[in-house]
Amino acid sequence: MNEMISITGISKSFGSKRVLDGISLQISSSEIFGLLGPSGAGKTTLIKIITGQLMQDGGTACVFDKDSRKLNGNDHRRLGIMMDNFGVYDRLSCYNNLKIFARIYGIRDDMIYSVLRKVGLESSAKSAAGKLSKGMKSRLRLARAFMTDPDILFLDEPTSGLDPVTADEIHKMILAEKERGKAVFLTTHTMSEAQKLCDNVGMLCDGHLIEYGAPDDICRKYDHQRMIRVHLKDGTETIIPHNRNGADKMCELISRGLTESIHTTEPDLCSVFMELTGKEISA
């Protein structure tokens, strides 16, 4: 796999607030990387720095082995960006929304219908964007990101506020792009989404990358969180540590015939984030 993004020691402040502090990571082709953190953690700021929309205070961000501050038009053509406030003009039809973008990048008009078909909006090509549901608007933003057939996709909270069925359809589109060899930089505060989609994740809190790696590897690292949840016959529930001391307690409950059901609780990305920060990821 080719390294598509490499950032080292990226820092950024707005006034006295340090938003990013020494962030380093790499992303390769055919990789989905998820940057996880609550709203306001600096996820969107990092995307803007990597794509050359914002200047960092310190560190380097390289895309295609080029400093992000020196990206040209051809480089930007290889980047697909989906952000909540990008690219939807409510009074224009879906087709004309994409036609504006196509004109900027010299894309043939027949590609517009091809992309609308790809995201399931072909039948809504003539519909005004302002009349679309939230899920359909998300598809339209995704269509714009697909227009240049980019090598890297930046997807900022692509399923935020969507119903599970629509979110799952967008997940399938993202995974299909990975299979085509694209690199995907995904931001989310939905840990289940990250666990499902991402090859690697970074946890961002107070400007620092506090964990980085494959989701399963991170969860195994915090295996001490594993607990045993026991439902008792009297309707109560007790939580027992998954260790030697817990085994003695389990034997006692079983021998006394008090247990109704037993379940293990595995550590997940949400519980790991909570342990590291004391904060809810969805905050």
C-alpha positions as CSV (number, residue, x, y, z in Angstrom):
1,M,0.0,0.0,0.0
2,N,1.2,3.5,-0.8
3,E,1.4,6.2,1.9
4,M,-1.1,8.9,1.0
5,I,-1.1,11.1,4.0
6,S,1.7,11.7,6.5
7,I,1.5,14.3,9.3
8,T,4.1,15.1,11.9
9,G,3.8,17.3,15.0
10,I,0.8,19.3,13.7
11,S,-0.2,22.1,16.2
12,K,-2.9,24.7,15.9
13,S,-4.3,27.4,18.2
14,F,-7.1,29.8,17.9
15,G,-6.3,32.7,20.3
16,S,-5.3,31.1,23.6
17,K,-7.1,27.8,22.8
18,R,-4.8,25.0,21.7
19,V,-6.9,22.9,19.4
20,L,-4.2,20.5,18.1
21,D,-1.0,19.7,19.9
22,G,1.7,17.6,18.2
23,I,-0.6,15.3,16.1
24,S,1.3,12.7,14.1
25,L,-0.2,9.9,11.9
26,Q,0.0,8.2,8.5
27,I,-2.7,6.9,6.2
28,S,-2.2,4.5,3.3
29,S,-4.2,3.6,0.2
30,S,-7.0,1.1,0.8
31,E,-7.2,2.2,4.4
32,I,-10.0,3.8,6.3
33,F,-8.7,5.9,9.1
34,G,-11.1,7.2,11.7
35,L,-10.4,10.3,13.8
36,L,-12.6,9.9,16.9
37,G,-13.5,12.6,19.4
38,P,-16.4,14.7,20.7
39,S,-17.7,17.7,18.8
40,G,-15.2,20.6,19.1
41,A,-12.2,18.3,19.6
42,G,-10.4,19.6,16.5
43,K,-11.3,16.9,14.0
44,T,-12.5,19.3,11.3
45,T,-9.5,21.6,11.9
46,L,-7.1,18.8,11.2
47,I,-8.9,18.0,7.9
48,K,-8.7,21.7,6.8
49,I,-4.9,21.7,7.6
50,I,-4.3,18.5,5.6
51,T,-6.3,19.7,2.6
52,G,-4.6,23.1,2.6
53,Q,-7.6,25.1,3.7
54,L,-6.0,26.2,6.9
55,M,-2.4,26.9,8.0
56,Q,-1.0,25.1,10.9
57,D,1.2,26.8,13.6
58,G,3.7,24.0,13.7
59,G,4.5,20.6,12.2
60,T,4.1,19.3,8.6
61,A,1.3,17.7,6.7
62,C,2.1,15.9,3.5
63,V,-0.4,14.6,0.9
64,F,1.0,12.6,-2.0
65,D,4.5,13.3,-0.6
66,K,3.8,17.1,-1.0
67,D,3.5,19.7,1.7
68,S,-0.2,20.4,2.0
69,R,0.5,24.2,1.9
70,K,1.8,23.7,-1.7
71,L,-1.0,21.7,-3.1
72,N,-2.1,22.8,-6.6
73,G,-5.2,22.4,-8.7
74,N,-4.3,18.9,-9.9
75,D,-3.6,17.8,-6.4
76,H,-6.9,19.1,-5.2
77,R,-8.7,17.2,-7.9
78,R,-7.4,14.0,-6.3
79,L,-9.1,15.0,-3.0
80,G,-12.8,14.4,-2.3
81,I,-14.1,16.4,0.6
82,M,-17.5,15.9,2.3
83,M,-18.3,18.4,5.0
84,D,-21.6,19.5,6.5
85,N,-21.4,23.0,5.1
86,F,-19.9,22.2,1.7
87,G,-21.5,22.2,-1.7
88,V,-25.3,22.2,-1.4
89,Y,-27.3,25.1,-2.9
90,D,-30.9,24.6,-1.8
91,R,-32.5,26.4,-4.7
92,L,-30.7,24.3,-7.3
93,S,-31.5,20.8,-8.4
94,C,-29.2,17.9,-7.5
95,Y,-28.0,17.8,-11.1
96,N,-27.2,21.6,-11.1
97,N,-25.5,21.4,-7.8
98,L,-23.0,18.9,-9.2
99,K,-22.9,20.8,-12.6
100,I,-21.3,23.8,-10.9
101,F,-18.6,21.6,-9.4
102,A,-18.2,19.8,-12.7
103,R,-17.6,23.1,-14.5
104,I,-14.9,24.1,-12.0
105,Y,-12.9,20.9,-12.6
106,G,-13.7,20.4,-16.3
107,I,-15.7,17.2,-15.7
108,R,-18.0,16.0,-18.5
109,D,-21.7,16.4,-17.9
110,D,-22.4,12.7,-18.4
111,M,-20.4,12.0,-15.3
112,I,-23.0,13.9,-13.2
113,Y,-25.7,11.3,-13.8
114,S,-23.1,8.5,-13.3
115,V,-22.3,9.9,-9.8
116,L,-25.9,10.5,-8.9
117,R,-26.6,6.9,-9.8
118,K,-23.7,5.8,-7.7
119,V,-25.2,7.4,-4.6
120,G,-28.8,6.5,-5.3
121,L,-30.0,9.9,-6.4
122,E,-30.5,9.5,-10.1
123,S,-34.3,9.7,-9.8
124,S,-34.0,12.9,-7.8
125,A,-31.7,14.6,-10.3
126,K,-34.2,17.4,-11.1
127,S,-35.4,17.8,-7.4
128,A,-34.4,21.0,-5.6
129,A,-31.7,20.3,-3.0
130,G,-33.7,22.2,-0.4
131,K,-36.5,19.7,-0.6
132,L,-34.3,16.7,0.1
133,S,-34.4,14.8,3.3
134,K,-31.3,15.0,5.5
135,G,-30.2,11.6,4.3
136,M,-30.5,12.5,0.7
137,K,-28.6,15.7,1.3
138,S,-25.8,13.6,2.8
139,R,-25.8,11.5,-0.4
140,L,-25.6,14.7,-2.5
141,R,-22.6,15.9,-0.5
142,L,-21.0,12.4,-1.0
143,A,-21.7,12.6,-4.7
144,R,-19.8,15.9,-4.9
145,A,-16.9,14.2,-3.1
146,F,-16.9,11.4,-5.7
147,M,-17.1,13.7,-8.7
148,T,-13.3,13.7,-9.5
149,D,-12.8,10.0,-8.7
150,P,-10.4,11.1,-6.0
151,D,-7.6,9.1,-4.5
152,I,-8.3,10.4,-1.0
153,L,-11.7,10.9,0.6
154,F,-12.2,13.2,3.6
155,L,-15.6,12.5,5.2
156,D,-16.4,14.7,8.1
157,E,-19.2,13.1,10.2
158,P,-20.8,11.6,7.0
159,T,-23.7,9.9,8.9
160,S,-24.3,12.4,11.7
161,G,-28.0,12.5,12.5
162,L,-29.0,9.9,10.0
163,D,-31.3,6.9,10.6
164,P,-29.6,3.5,10.8
165,V,-30.7,2.3,7.4
166,T,-29.4,5.4,5.5
167,A,-26.2,5.3,7.6
168,D,-25.7,1.7,6.6
169,E,-26.1,2.5,2.9
170,I,-23.4,5.2,3.2
171,H,-21.2,2.8,5.0
172,K,-21.4,0.4,2.1
173,M,-20.4,3.2,-0.3
174,I,-17.4,4.1,1.9
175,L,-16.3,0.4,2.0
176,A,-16.6,0.1,-1.7
177,E,-14.2,3.1,-2.2
178,K,-11.7,1.4,0.1
179,E,-12.0,-1.8,-2.1
180,R,-11.1,0.4,-5.1
181,G,-7.9,1.4,-3.4
182,K,-8.9,4.8,-2.0
183,A,-7.7,6.2,1.2
184,V,-10.5,7.4,3.5
185,F,-10.1,9.9,6.3
186,L,-13.2,9.7,8.4
187,T,-14.2,11.8,11.4
188,T,-16.9,10.6,13.7
189,H,-18.0,10.6,17.3
190,T,-19.9,7.3,16.8
191,M,-17.7,4.6,18.1
192,S,-19.7,1.7,16.6
193,E,-19.3,3.3,13.2
194,A,-15.5,3.5,13.7
195,Q,-15.4,-0.2,14.9
196,K,-17.3,-1.3,11.8
197,L,-15.5,0.7,9.1
198,C,-12.0,1.6,10.2
199,D,-8.6,-0.2,9.8
200,N,-7.0,2.3,12.2
201,V,-8.4,4.9,14.5
202,G,-7.0,7.9,16.5
203,M,-8.7,9.2,19.6
204,L,-8.5,13.0,19.9
205,C,-9.0,14.8,23.2
206,D,-8.0,18.2,24.3
207,G,-5.8,18.6,21.2
208,H,-3.8,15.4,21.8
209,L,-3.9,12.0,20.1
210,I,-4.4,9.8,23.1
211,E,-4.6,6.4,21.4
212,Y,-3.9,5.2,17.9
213,G,-4.1,1.8,16.2
214,A,-6.5,-0.9,14.9
215,P,-9.8,-0.9,16.8
216,D,-9.5,-4.5,18.0
217,D,-6.0,-4.0,19.1
218,I,-6.9,-1.0,21.2
219,C,-9.8,-2.9,22.8
220,R,-7.5,-5.8,23.6
221,K,-5.0,-3.4,25.2
222,Y,-7.7,-2.4,27.7
223,D,-8.9,-5.9,28.3
224,H,-8.8,-5.2,32.1
225,Q,-12.2,-3.5,31.5
226,R,-13.8,-6.9,30.8
227,M,-16.5,-7.6,33.4
228,I,-19.1,-10.3,34.0
229,R,-22.7,-9.2,34.3
230,V,-24.8,-11.6,36.4
231,H,-28.6,-11.5,36.5
232,L,-29.8,-13.0,39.7
233,K,-33.1,-14.9,40.3
234,D,-34.3,-12.2,42.6
235,G,-34.3,-9.8,39.7
236,T,-31.2,-7.9,40.7
237,E,-27.9,-7.6,38.8
238,T,-24.3,-7.7,39.9
239,I,-21.1,-6.9,38.1
240,I,-18.0,-9.0,38.8
241,P,-14.4,-8.4,37.6
242,H,-13.2,-10.9,35.0
243,N,-10.3,-12.1,37.1
244,R,-9.3,-14.6,39.8
245,N,-11.2,-12.8,42.6
246,G,-14.2,-12.6,40.3
247,A,-14.1,-16.4,39.7
248,D,-14.4,-17.0,43.5
249,K,-17.5,-14.8,43.6
250,M,-19.0,-16.5,40.5
251,C,-18.5,-20.0,42.1
252,E,-20.3,-18.8,45.2
253,L,-23.3,-17.5,43.3
254,I,-23.6,-20.6,41.2
255,S,-23.2,-23.0,44.1
256,R,-26.0,-21.2,45.9
257,G,-28.2,-21.4,42.9
258,L,-28.7,-17.7,42.7
259,T,-27.8,-17.0,39.0
260,E,-30.4,-16.5,36.3
261,S,-28.0,-15.6,33.4
262,I,-24.4,-14.6,32.9
263,H,-22.9,-12.3,30.3
264,T,-19.4,-10.9,29.7
265,T,-19.0,-7.2,28.8
266,E,-16.1,-6.7,26.4
267,P,-14.2,-3.3,26.3
268,D,-15.1,-1.2,23.2
269,L,-13.9,2.0,21.8
270,C,-16.4,4.0,23.8
271,S,-15.4,2.5,27.2
272,V,-11.7,2.9,26.3
273,F,-12.3,6.6,25.5
274,M,-14.2,7.0,28.8
275,E,-11.3,5.4,30.8
276,L,-8.7,7.6,29.1
277,T,-10.6,10.9,29.3
278,G,-13.4,10.6,31.8
279,K,-15.6,12.0,29.0
280,E,-18.4,10.6,26.9
281,I,-17.4,10.5,23.2
282,S,-20.8,11.7,22.1
283,A,-20.6,14.9,24.2
